[in-house]
C-alpha cells in the first residue's frame, strides 16, 4: 500500500527555538505527513525585525533537531512565496500564524502569505500566546544580576 505524501511548509526566523515554535511545528504537521520548515536567512531576518541572536546555521540546526520536522529549507524567502518555490519544494500546504490574517484580512495586501492564500493552499494556525522570542529575551535581561543591569545602561 502506497502512502501519499502531503508536504506541509511553514517558515520563520526561529531565533532561540522554543516551545512556541515546537507547538507550531506539531500543529503544522497535523495538516500532512511531512513538514518542511523554511528558516529565513540572516540578511532577510534583519530586514524583517531585530538581528537574530543565533546565526542562520545555528537556527537551522535547532529546527532540524525538532521531532516534527522532516526537512529544513535554509535561506527561505521572507517576503512572499512564489509558485516556483512551491513547485521546487513540492509543497502542498503552507501553514502560518493567524496573526497575518488579522493584520491583512485581504490576501491582496498580505506581502507574506497573500499568494498562497489566493491559490487555496494556506492554513492559518493559532499562535502560542505569552511566549515569543522577544518575551524570552526580556526574561533573560530581567534575570541578569543587578550589577550587570547597571553596566548595561
TIGULO-655777 format. One record per residue (C-alpha): x, y, z; chain. Coordinates in steps of 0.2 Angstrom, whole numbers, always signed. Each point is the difference from the previous one (the first is absolute). Layout:
N
((X,Y,Z),A);
...
This chain:
153
((+0,+0,+0),A);
((+7,+17,-5),A);
((+0,+15,+11),A);
((-4,+16,-8),A);
((+12,+14,+6),A);
((-8,+16,+5),A);
((+13,+13,+3),A);
((-3,+14,+12),A);
((+11,+15,+0),A);
((+2,+14,+13),A);
((+13,+13,+2),A);
((+8,+12,+12),A);
((+15,+7,+8),A);
((+0,-13,+14),A);
((+12,+10,+11),A);
((+3,-9,+17),A);
((-11,-14,-6),A);
((-13,-3,+14),A);
((-16,-9,+5),A);
((-11,+12,-10),A);
((+10,-4,-15),A);
((-1,-19,+4),A);
((-19,+1,+3),A);
((-2,+9,-17),A);
((+10,-14,-9),A);
((-11,-14,+8),A);
((-16,+10,-5),A);
((+7,+2,-18),A);
((+4,-18,-1),A);
((-18,-5,+4),A);
((-5,+7,-17),A);
((+11,-13,-10),A);
((+13,-13,+3),A);
((+17,+9,-3),A);
((+5,+17,+6),A);
((+12,+11,-9),A);
((+5,+15,+10),A);
((+8,+16,-8),A);
((+12,+9,+10),A);
((+2,+18,-5),A);
((+18,+5,-3),A);
((+10,+13,+10),A);
((-1,+14,-13),A);
((-19,-2,-2),A);
((-3,-2,+18),A);
((+8,+17,+4),A);
((-11,+8,-13),A);
((-15,-7,+9),A);
((+4,+3,+18),A);
((+15,+1,+12),A);
((+15,-10,-4),A);
((-1,-18,+6),A);
((+11,-5,+15),A);
((+3,-17,-9),A);
((+8,-1,-17),A);
((-9,-8,-14),A);
((+10,-16,+1),A);
((-4,-1,+19),A);
((-19,+4,-3),A);
((-1,-14,-14),A);
((+9,-13,+12),A);
((-12,+4,+14),A);
((-15,-2,-12),A);
((+6,-15,-8),A);
((+2,-8,+18),A);
((-19,+2,+3),A);
((-10,-17,-1),A);
((-13,+6,-11),A);
((+11,+7,-14),A);
((+4,-10,-15),A);
((+11,+12,-9),A);
((+7,+18,+2),A);
((+1,+12,-15),A);
((+14,+12,+5),A);
((-1,+18,-7),A);
((-19,-1,-4),A);
((-8,+15,-7),A);
((-6,+13,+13),A);
((-12,+10,-11),A);
((-12,-10,-10),A);
((+0,-18,-6),A);
((+0,-3,-19),A);
((-7,-14,-10),A);
((+18,-4,-5),A);
((+5,-3,+18),A);
((-16,-10,+4),A);
((+3,-11,-15),A);
((+19,-2,+3),A);
((-3,-6,+18),A);
((-16,-10,-4),A);
((-10,+10,+13),A);
((-19,-4,+1),A);
((-5,+10,+16),A);
((+8,+16,+7),A);
((-3,+3,+18),A);
((+2,+17,+8),A);
((-5,+9,+16),A);
((-18,+7,+0),A);
((+6,+17,+5),A);
((+4,+3,-19),A);
((-19,-2,-3),A);
((-4,+13,+13),A);
((+13,+12,-7),A);
((-4,-3,-18),A);
((-18,-6,-2),A);
((+1,+2,-19),A);
((+13,-12,-7),A);
((+4,+13,-14),A);
((+8,+11,+14),A);
((+9,-14,+9),A);
((+19,+1,-6),A);
((+4,-17,+9),A);
((-14,-12,-3),A);
((-11,+9,-13),A);
((+4,-11,-14),A);
((-3,-17,+9),A);
((-16,+7,+7),A);
((-6,+4,-18),A);
((+4,-17,-7),A);
((-8,-9,+15),A);
((+14,-9,+8),A);
((+2,+11,+15),A);
((-4,-7,+18),A);
((+0,+13,+14),A);
((+5,-6,+17),A);
((-3,+7,+17),A);
((+15,+8,+9),A);
((+7,-6,+17),A);
((-5,+16,+10),A);
((+12,+6,+13),A);
((+15,-8,-7),A);
((+11,+8,-13),A);
((+18,+2,-4),A);
((-2,+18,+6),A);
((-8,-5,+16),A);
((+15,-12,+3),A);
((+13,+13,-3),A);
((-9,+12,+12),A);
((+0,-14,+13),A);
((+18,-3,-2),A);
((+4,+19,+2),A);
((-11,+1,+15),A);
((+9,-16,+8),A);
((+17,+9,-2),A);
((+8,+4,+17),A);
((-2,+18,+6),A);
((+18,+5,-4),A);
((-2,-6,-18),A);
((-16,+10,-2),A);
((+10,+16,+6),A);
((+14,-3,-12),A);
((-12,-2,-14),A);
((-8,+17,+2),A);
